[in-house]
């Protein structure tokens, strides 16, 4: 791996005081990009965050109690966000559901704009927002509070605008230095892992265990580069997943599109075979994510059917696989290669899957950007028309 420009074990800076949103990341002509540095920093970040959130009198424990209280009362718990934070919100919901003995059906995720239009009149709404300034997420929190829900926020600091809209804030304290957010995806997953441990009433996850899981690469650099090189020339990249792997699949799609500008789309494992296969060709890249150990035999059998179909069409195929599933997938069904994820049997299934797949999917996206000679940090906003397009999307003016 390219050596990071900074100490991967050093804490990242928080937002400025007084709070201000981030400016466009400084430009780098080649790797290591800021995104490269952020991926390298994640194992240490996770270890520090788990230690900070393990306090039984801290905000993560308090929010876990509120989740438990809401579910016991039969009230909904909705986790919400936008973009990377939307994918992280889905991951948070999956982790929290796994620790609830009853009322699991009450915990769900919702995209922030949609939630702002139809907020729950009771229960608990938890926003996920890396900087705490996402317009749609803050609107959802405002609407939920006005409708009668309790509100909370998982974000970098309680000094952010979103923190003023909620009853409780869980802080990550360390700010992603790239706009192609990787730390912004991982931090809420780690926070949810800490909350799940508080819900379970047991020992918190070892920070060292999380660090070890995030440090494993699943393959060598040459293998990652080979996969990325094959996928980088695709007309489009499809990502398929099932179960707890679905948030990771959606996040990989987002990272590919914003980081390397290749059109990409997510499909649920079974959905892909119901019409979407017809639009694929030898110019299509396909990535399977299969790390969830729950009902794995059924998911694996259907995934093999998808890979066989893709092979016949001629698509380039790759996979991010749990190590124990590796032998069950014939080598010729992943023509571009595969990344392996440690099983981590001591962790709850959704935690093992979501933590285990985070770094491999981010590395793959970062290497696709390299293969296309694209700097992923600014998510295309170093180009005037894309920056203007983003500004127009946030403008209150109506054409």
N, C-alpha and C positions, 0 to 999 in steps of 0.2 A: 504494500500500500504506500502511496505517496506520503512522505513524512509531513505531518501537519506543521503549520508555521508557528503554532503556539503550544504551550504545555498542556497536554490533554487532561492532566490531573488538576489543573488550576481552575478554581471557580470562575464561571463567566460573570461579567458585570451585570448588575441589575439595571433597570431603567433610570434615567436621570432624576434628580430631586431638585426642583419640583418636576413632577412627571411630564414627559413629552413623548409623543410617538416616534418611532424610529425613522431615520432617513434612509435613503437608498444605500445599500452596503457599498463600501469602497471597492473599486474595480480591480480585479486581478486578471492578467492576460492569459493565465493558464493555471492548472492545478499545482498545488492544493488551493481550492476555492474556499471561501468561508464555509460553504456546505461541507466540504471535506473535513475541515477543522471541527465542525459541530458533530458530525458522526463520530469522529475519534474521541470527542469529549463525553459522549453519552454514558459510557459505563461508569465513569467517575461521578457524573451528574446524578445518575440513578442511585448510586451508593450514598451520596450526600443527602439527597431528597428523602430517601427512605429513613435515614437516621433522624432527619429533622421532623418528619411526620409521624414518628413512632410514639411521640409523647402522648400518654393517655389523657392529658389535660389540654392538648393542643387542638388546633382547628380541624385537622383531619378526623380526629376521634369524635369531636363534637358534631361534625357533619355526618359521620357514620351513624351516630346516635339519632340524628334527625331523620336519616333514611329509614332506620329501623322503626322509629316511632310512626312515621307516615305509613309505612307498609302495614304495621300492626293495626293502625286505625282504618285500613282499607282505602287509603288515599293514594293518588298516583305520585310517582317520582319520575320526573322527566328531565333528561339530560340533553342540552342543546348547544349548538355552535354552528359555525360556518366554515367551509373549506376544510383545511386540515383539522380544525377544531371540531367540525361536524363528524369527521371520521373518528377522531379521538373520543367524542361524546358517545358514539356507538360502541366503542371499545369499553369505555367506563361503564355503560349500562350492562354490557355482557359480564364484566368482572363483578359488579355489585349483585347482579341476579344470581350468580353462581354461589354466593355466600348466604343467600336468604333461604331459610328453611320453608317459609310459607310466603305467599303473596308475591312470588317472583313475577307473575304476570303484570303486576302494577308498575314495574320498572321498565322504562322504554326510553328511546332517544327520539328526538324530533328536530328537523332542520329549523334554524332560528326564524327565518322569515315566515314560514308556515305557522310556527308556534305563536308568533306575534299576532297573527290574525285569528287564532283560535286558542287562547291560553286556558289552562285549567283553572276552575274556580276554587280549587283547594289543593292541598298536598304540597309538594316541594318541587321547585324548578331549579336545576343546577346548570349554570352557564359554564361553558368552556371557551376561554378566549385568551390566547397567549399574552397579548399586550393589554387586554381589557378595554379595547376601544373599538371593537367591531360594531358598526352601526346596527345591523340586523340583530345581533345577539343582545345588545343593550336594549333594543326595542322590545325584544321578547321578554327580557327580565322586567322591564317596566310594565308591560302588559300583564304579565303573570302576577306581579305584586298588586297591581290595580284590581285584578280579578279576584284576589283573595288568597293567592298561594304564598308560601314562604319562599324565599329566594336565596341562592348561594352562588358563588363563583369560584372556579379554579383558574387562577391566573398568576402572572409573575409577581404582582405587588398589590397590596391593598390601597395604594395611592392612585390606582388607575381609575378612569371614569366609570367603568363598569362596577367597581367595588362600591361606589356610592349608591348603587341601585339595589344592593342585596343586604341580607341579614347576616351573612357569614362568608368569609373569604378564606380559601386555602391557597397559600402562596408557594410558588416554586422558587422565586427569588433570583433565578438565573435566566438571562435574556438571550434568545436565539440571535446570532449575529448574521445569519443569512435570511433573506426573505423566502427562500425555498425551505420552509420550516421542517426541521427534523426534531430538534429539541422541543419545538412546540407540539409535536405529535407524541413524543415519548413522555414528557412531564405529566400530562393528565393521566396517562396509563399507570405511571408509577404512583401518582396520588391515589388513584382508585385502588391500586394494590394495597396501599397502606390503609385505606378506608375499609377494604374487605377484611383485612386482618383484625381491625378494631371490631367490625361486625361479628367476626367469628369468635372474638374473645380469647384468641390464642396468642402465641408468640408472633411478633411481626416478622415479615420476610427479612431474611438476612440481607443486608446491603451487599455483602461480599458475594452472595449467591446471585443477586441480580446483576452485579458487575460481571461475574463469570459468564452468565448467559448472554449478556450483551457483547462480550468480548469475542466470543467464538464467531468465526467468519463463515463456516460452512464449506469453504473451499479456499483454494489459493488465489492470489491476485490474478494469475494467468487465467484461471477458470472464470473468474468474474468478468475479466476483460473480453474473453472469448464470447461469453453469452451476450454481453453488452454490444459487442461489435456486430454480432449476427442480428440482434434486434434493432440496432440503430438504423439499419437500411430498410426497415419495414415501412410500408405505406401507412399502416396503423398497427397498434398493439392492443390486443384484448387481454384482460386479466380476468381469470375465473377463480371462484372460491366458494366455500360453503361453511355454514356454522360460524364459529368464532373467527374464522379467517376472513370473513367478509369485510370488516373494517380495514384490515390490512390490504385487501385487494383494492378497495376504493382509494386508499392512500397511495398505493403504488401508481394507480392511474393518474392521480393528481400530481404526484411528483414527476412522472414522465412528461406530462403535458406542460406543467409550468417550468420544469427544469431543463427540458431538452426540446420542447415544442413539437414533439411527435404526436399526432392525433391518437388518442387512446380511449378505451371505454371499458367499463366493468360489466361483467355478466355473472349472475349466480350460476353455479355449476350446472344445474338442470336446465335453467333458462336458455343457456347457450345453444342447446340442441333443439330448441323449439323455434326455428325460424332464423336465428342469427347466424347459424353455420352457413346458410346460403350466400351470405355476403362476403365470406372469407375466400382467400386465394393464396397462392404462393407468395404474395406480397404482404401477407398478414403475419405478424408475430403474435404468439400466444404464450401467456405465462400462467401456470397453475400455482396457486398457493394452497398447500395442504399440510398444516401443522396441528390442527385441532385433533386431540385424541378421542374426543367423545364421538361415538358411532363411526369411528374411522373405517371399519370394513365396508360399510355401506357407501361412505363418501369416496373411498378409494376405488371401489368397483365402478362407480359412475364416472369418476375422473379418468379411469383407464379407457372407458368408452369414448369420452371426449377426445383424449389424446390419439386414440386410434382413428377417429374420424378426421382430426386435423392432419394426421400423417397422410391419409389418402388424398386430401385436398392439396397437400403440399406445403402447408404452413410451417414456419419455423417455430418450434415449441421449446419452452424452458419451464423449470419448476423450482419453487422454493418448498422443500419437503422436510418433514420430520425425519430424523435419521433412521428411525425404525421403519419408515415406509419406503426407504430407498430401494431395498431389495425387491419389493413388490412391483416396482415400476420398471419395465424393461428399458434398457439404455436407448434403444432406437425410438422410443416414444418421446424422448426429450432431445431432439436433434441439436438444439442450441446449447444444451447443458443444464445443470441443476445446482442449486445451493442447498446445503443441508443444515437443519436446525436441531440443536440438542433437544432431547426429549424432556428433561427437567421433571422427572416424575414426582419430586417432592413438592412441586408447586401445583396449585389448582389449575385445571386444564386451560381455562381462558387466559390466565396470567402467563402460563408457560408458552402458549401459542402467540399471544400478542407481544410479549417482551421478546420472545425468541425470533419472531419474524421481522421485528422493527429494523434492526441494523441491516440484515440481508436485503430487504426491499429498498432501503435507502441507499445502500452501496450500489445496488443494481441501477437505480435511477441516476445516481451521480456518475456512474461509468458510462451509461448511455449518453449523457450530456458530454462527457469527455470525447467519446467516440465520434460525436457530431461536431466537435470543436465549439461547443456552446458553454458559456459561463452560466450556471444555473442560479447564481445568487440573487440576481435582480428580477427574476421571473419575467424577462423580456422587456422590462420597463426602462432599460437603458436606450431603447429605441423610441424615438419621439412619438410615433403614432400609437404605440402600445401604452406608453405612459399617459398620453392624452385620452386614450380610450378608457383607461382605468379611472382617470379623473372625472371623465364624463359620466361614468357609471355611478360615481358617488355624488354627483351634483344634484342639488335639490330642484334644479330648473326642469320644467316640463317643456319638451319641444312642441 
